[in-house]
Amino acid sequence: MKYSPALLEARLIKRYKRFLADVKLSDGSETTIHCPNTGSMRNCAPEGARVWFSESSNAKRKYPFTWELVEVDKRFKVGVNTGRANALVAEAIADDIIVPLRGYGKTQAEVKYGNENSRIDFLLSEHPQKPEELCYVEVKSVTLGVGQGVGEFPDAVSSRGAKHLRELIQMKEQGHRAVLLYCVQHEGIERVRPAYEIDSAYAALLQQAYDSGVEIYAYRARISAQEIRLHDALPFSFES
């Protein structure tokens, strides 16, 4: 996924009210940008960090700029726009990057399913070797790096994430394929695990989902100020 038009660079002053951030531009002026991340952004919003943002051509937007990237530890780029995750995964599925999801002839997005009024991120079908198989794919964006190459999810208590796990378990029980895909938008993350200290209930339910047959995968993005693209598989484990 290429950024078009090109991203603009600034320095982060602070993030506040969840959806806003103030930044300082190269000419010394300051502006407010939209922060498209509903999580805590733990370890992803250090004051003074380099940030990159996109500009919308929609004249009706109150804040035309959207925060896309941040540099952490003065070397790793992190994609903080969680709204990009599904587009990254869709692109990777189409390009056969995600090996466990290869071969399906049809991909549908945002399909209603389950008992809790949910929408699955992607419903895959029409596999030539398994024509009757339905594959439900739920995508979660991982941006929380906790050091030593470890990434965790979630970065805040996630009742929505728990709901999606229950729905995946139900799909598996009905005989379908159910997949949880962690989209890692952090260059410094080398492996992924549950965030036990942040949301122990989610971690326990994730273990239950895995034990019931829900498949768990993690893929990391290559990130630059010009483009972001899922590229390599990362290990996932329940080890704390």
Backbone hydrogen bonds, N-H to C=O, Kabsch-Sander energy under -0.5 kcal/mol:
donor,donor_aa,acceptor,acceptor_aa,energy
3,Y,226,Q,-2.9
4,S,2,K,-0.6
7,L,225,A,-0.9
8,L,53,F,-3.0
10,A,51,V,-2.4
11,R,24,K,-2.2
12,L,49,A,-2.7
13,I,22,D,-2.9
14,K,22,D,-1.4
16,Y,20,L,-2.8
19,F,17,K,-3.4
20,L,16,Y,-1.7
21,A,33,I,-1.8
22,D,14,K,-2.7
23,V,31,T,-2.6
24,K,11,R,-3.0
25,L,23,V,-0.5
25,L,29,S,-3.2
28,G,25,L,-2.0
31,T,23,V,-2.1
33,I,21,A,-3.1
34,H,65,F,-3.0
35,C,19,F,-2.6
37,N,35,C,-1.4
44,C,41,M,-2.4
48,G,12,L,-3.2
49,A,46,P,-2.0
51,V,10,A,-2.4
52,W,69,L,-2.1
53,F,8,L,-2.6
54,S,66,T,-2.7
56,S,64,P,-3.0
59,A,57,S,-0.8
61,R,58,N,-1.4
66,T,54,S,-2.4
67,W,34,H,-2.9
68,E,52,W,-2.6
69,L,52,W,-2.0
70,V,78,V,-1.8
71,E,50,R,-2.4
72,V,70,V,-0.5
72,V,76,F,-3.0
75,R,72,V,-2.1
76,F,72,V,-2.5
78,V,70,V,-2.5
79,G,185,Q,-2.1
80,V,68,E,-1.8
80,V,78,V,-0.9
81,N,68,E,-1.0
82,T,36,P,-1.1
82,T,80,V,-1.4
83,G,36,P,-0.6
84,R,81,N,-2.0
85,A,82,T,-1.2
88,L,84,R,-2.5
89,V,85,A,-2.4
90,A,86,N,-2.7
91,E,87,A,-2.2
92,A,88,L,-2.2
93,I,89,V,-2.8
94,A,90,A,-2.2
95,D,91,E,-1.7
96,D,93,I,-1.4
97,I,92,A,-2.8
98,I,92,A,-0.7
99,V,97,I,-1.2
101,L,98,I,-1.8
102,R,99,V,-1.7
104,Y,101,L,-0.7
105,G,125,S,-0.8
105,G,126,E,-0.9
106,K,125,S,-2.1
108,Q,123,L,-2.2
110,E,120,I,-0.6
110,E,121,D,-1.2
111,V,120,I,-1.3
113,Y,118,S,-2.0
118,S,113,Y,-1.3
120,I,111,V,-2.9
122,F,137,V,-1.9
123,L,108,Q,-2.8
124,L,122,F,-0.5
124,L,135,C,-2.8
125,S,106,K,-2.1
127,H,130,K,-0.7
133,E,130,K,-1.7
135,C,124,L,-2.6
136,Y,134,L,-0.5
136,Y,177,R,-3.1
137,V,122,F,-2.9
137,V,135,C,-0.5
138,E,136,Y,-0.5
138,E,179,V,-2.9
140,K,181,L,-2.3
142,V,183,C,-2.6
143,T,141,S,-0.6
144,L,152,E,-0.6
145,G,143,T,-0.9
146,V,150,V,-2.5
147,G,150,V,-0.5
150,V,147,G,-1.9
151,G,191,R,-2.7
152,E,144,L,-2.3
153,F,193,R,-1.2
159,S,157,V,-0.5
162,A,158,S,-1.7
163,K,159,S,-2.1
164,H,160,R,-2.1
165,L,161,G,-1.7
166,R,162,A,-2.2
167,E,163,K,-2.1
168,L,164,H,-2.2
169,I,165,L,-2.4
170,Q,166,R,-2.0
171,M,167,E,-2.2
172,K,168,L,-2.4
173,E,169,I,-2.2
174,Q,170,Q,-1.4
175,G,172,K,-1.7
176,H,171,M,-2.3
177,R,134,L,-2.6
179,V,136,Y,-3.3
180,L,215,E,-3.3
181,L,138,E,-3.2
181,L,179,V,-0.6
182,Y,180,L,-0.6
182,Y,217,Y,-3.2
183,C,140,K,-3.3
183,C,181,L,-0.7
184,V,182,Y,-0.9
184,V,219,Y,-3.0
185,Q,142,V,-2.0
185,Q,183,C,-0.8
187,E,77,K,-2.2
189,I,186,H,-1.3
190,E,149,G,-3.7
191,R,149,G,-1.8
192,V,235,P,-2.3
193,R,151,G,-2.1
195,A,153,F,-2.1
196,Y,194,P,-1.4
198,I,195,A,-0.6
199,D,195,A,-2.6
203,A,199,D,-2.0
204,A,200,S,-2.2
205,L,201,A,-2.1
206,L,202,Y,-2.6
207,Q,203,A,-1.9
208,Q,204,A,-1.9
209,A,205,L,-2.6
210,Y,206,L,-2.5
211,D,207,Q,-2.5
212,S,208,Q,-1.5
213,G,210,Y,-1.3
214,V,209,A,-2.5
215,E,178,A,-2.7
217,Y,180,L,-2.4
218,A,234,L,-0.6
219,Y,182,Y,-2.5
220,R,232,D,-3.2
221,A,184,V,-2.6
222,R,229,R,-3.2
224,S,227,E,-2.2
228,I,1,M,-2.4
229,R,222,R,-2.1
231,H,220,R,-3.0
232,D,220,R,-1.2
234,L,218,A,-2.9
237,S,192,V,-2.1
